[in-house]
Amino acid sequence: MNVAETRVLFVEDDDVIRETTQLSLERDGFRVTVAADGRAGLEEFRASRPDVALLDVMLPGMNGVSLCRRIRQDSLIPVIMLSARDDPVDIVVGLEAGADDYVTKPFDSAVLAARIRAVLRRTEGRPAGDGDDHGALRFGDVEIDPDGVRVLRGGEVVALTPTEMRLLLRFAESPGTVLSRDILLESVWDYAWGGDSRVVDVHVQRLRNKIGAERIETVRGFGYKLVGPDQ
């Protein structure tokens, strides 16, 4: 997606942060719609149908976590949470609500723009290097259609966010192979410079809830692997 065509919803109650960040993102070419509280953010989401949402955790009226849940009821757009504290509880709760990533305040505007581009790349295509056509892949009762970007479990469609789908496709590229959190951060989240492993852990747990806990095995001290029916 061309940056100039990217619609960003930014919900932030701090006037200075909201205005300066909006100006910075617009200088980078994004089209930015803003709101100062959670309820106004929900109205703007429904009116503007953005491509990506940036939500502060602590919002008046409706907090960012609740707003993320409401957005997830209607849409699979990428959601990035903004937290004033590097608090594990805030971070995990936001990710469990369906967010794709988080950024801790104070943040550098260039870093925020880079994170938006990264999350949009995850939405648009398969993991890097996955350019070949594939048939359906089966792991027990889970069927993955890489070309149709669809997952079935027991014949029923499983609703995955784009990030969850990329994570599952990355596992499916190397079934039975242990993938470290660093590898997953680089190949799924596009964090070549490293990142927070909590993002991986929460997304793996969300994926397990959808395709079956037994499908993804934890290898302590190393990472995770996708388990086939005969493993």
N, C-alpha and C positions, 0 to 999 in steps of 0.2 A: 504494500500500500504506500502511495506517495504521501510523504509527511504533510504536504499542503492540503491533502484531502482528509487527514486524520482529525476526527472530532474528539476532543478531550473534555470530559466533565471533571471539574475540580471543585470539591466541596471542602471548604475550610472556613472556620469561624473567625480566625485572626485576620483583621483587615489588611495589615501590612504584608503578611505572608501571602495572602490570597492575591493581592494586587501585584506585588513584585514577581511572584511566581507566574501569574498569568502573562505579564509582560514578557518575561524571559522565555516562556514556552512559545508565545506568539512570534518572538524574534527568531526562534528556531523553526518556525513555519507551521506550527500546530494551530488548529482552530479551537479555541478554548471557550467553554461555557462555564460560568462559576455560580456557586450558591454558598450561602453563609450558614446554613443549618441543614440538618438531616432531612427534614420534611420538604424543604425547598429543593434539596438535592434530588429527592425522589421525583418531584414534579418535573424538574429539568431533565432527568433521565428519561421520563416517559415522553416528554415533549421533543427532545433533541435527538434521542437514540444515538448516543455517542459510540465511538469505536473503543474507547478505553475510559475507565473511571479512576480518579485519584480521590481517595476518601480519608480524611482525618479520622482517627479513632475517637477522639473526644469532641463530639459535636452536640450542640444544644438541640432540643426537640426530639431528635432520634440520633443515637450515636452511630458512628461509622460501621460498627459490626452489624447492628440491626439493619442499617441501610444496605450493606453488602448482601445480607440474607434476602432482603426484598428484591434487590436487583437480580440475584441468582434465581428467584422464582420465575423471572421473565426472560432472562438473557444469560448467555455464556461469554459475554464480552470480558476481556481482561480487566481485573480489578487490582489496583495497588493501594495498600493501606499505608498511611502516614502516621507515625507514632512519635510523640514528643519524648518518650522514654524508651530506652532499650530494655523494655520489660518483657521477659519471656512469656508472661501470662497474656499481655496485650497482643504480642506477636502471634502466639499459638491460637488464641481465640479468633483473631482476625483471619488467619489462614484456614482454620476449621470452618469458618463461616462461608468459605468459598473464594477467598482472595487468592490471587496468583503469586503475589510478592508483597514485600513491604519495604519502606524506606524510613530510616530514623531521622528525626529532626535534631539539630539543624542540618539541612542537606544542601549540597552544592547543586545549583540549577543544571549544570552540565551533566552531572551524575543522574539527576532525575530524568532528563531528556534521554540519556542513554538507556536507562531502565525501561522507559516507555517504548523506545525502539526495539529493545530486546524482547519485551513481552508481546509486541505486535508481530515480530518475526516468528515467535512460537505459534501465534494464531494462524499465520498465513501458510505454513508449510510443514513438511516432515523434518525430522532431525537432519543435520548436515550430513551429506554423504549418502543419503538414502534416496537415490534417484531412479532405481530400477522398479519395474512393475512386479507386483507380487500377487499370488493367489491368497485365498483365505488361510489364516494361521489358526490352529486349534490347540488349546491347552485345557484338557479336561472338557468342562462344559462351556468354556469361554472360546468364542470365535472372533478373530480380529480380521477385519477387511482393511488393509492398509490403503488401497486405492480409493475405496469408498469412504474411508475415514469413519468406520462404523464398528461397533463392538456389540456382540450378542452374548448373553449368558443364559443358557438353557432355552435358547430360541427367542429370548426377549431382548429388545434393544436396551443397552446401558447408556445412560446420559452421562458423558464425560465432558469436562471443560477442555478447552484446547491444550492447556498445560498437562492435564491428566492424560490426554490422548497421546501427547508427545512422550510422556514418561513411559506409558505402556508400550508404545512403538519402540522406544529405546531398549526396553527390557526384551521385547520380542525379537530384536535383531540378534541378541546373544542369549538365547534360553539356556539356563543352567550355569551361566557365567556370572560370577560375583562382580557387581559393579559398585565401586566405591561412591561415597557421597560426592567427592570432588569430581569424579567422572560425570556423574549425573548433573551436577551444577553446571559443568562446562557444556555438556551436550544438549541438555534440556533447557536450562535457564540462560545459557549463553554467557556464563560468568567465567570468562577466561582468566580474570584476575582473582577468582575465589569468591566465596559467599558464605552465607549462614546455613549450616547443615540442617537447622530446624525447618527450613523451607522444604527440604527433601523429605525429612521424616514425616511431617504432617501430610504432604501430598501422597506419600506411600501409604499412610494409614487411610486416607480418603479413598485411594484406589483399591486397597484391600476391602474396604467396606462395600465397594461396588462390584468387584469381580470375585470376591472370596478370599478370606484371610490366608487360606492354604496355598494360594497361587504365588504369593511373593514371600520368600523366606528371608529372614534376617540372619546374616552370618556375622556374629558378634566380632567387633574389632575390624571388620572389613567392609561390609555394606549389605547389599540386597541382591537377590537373584530371582528370576522368574522360573517357577517350577513347572515342568511338563508333566503330563499324565503318567509317564512311566518313570519318573524320578522320585 
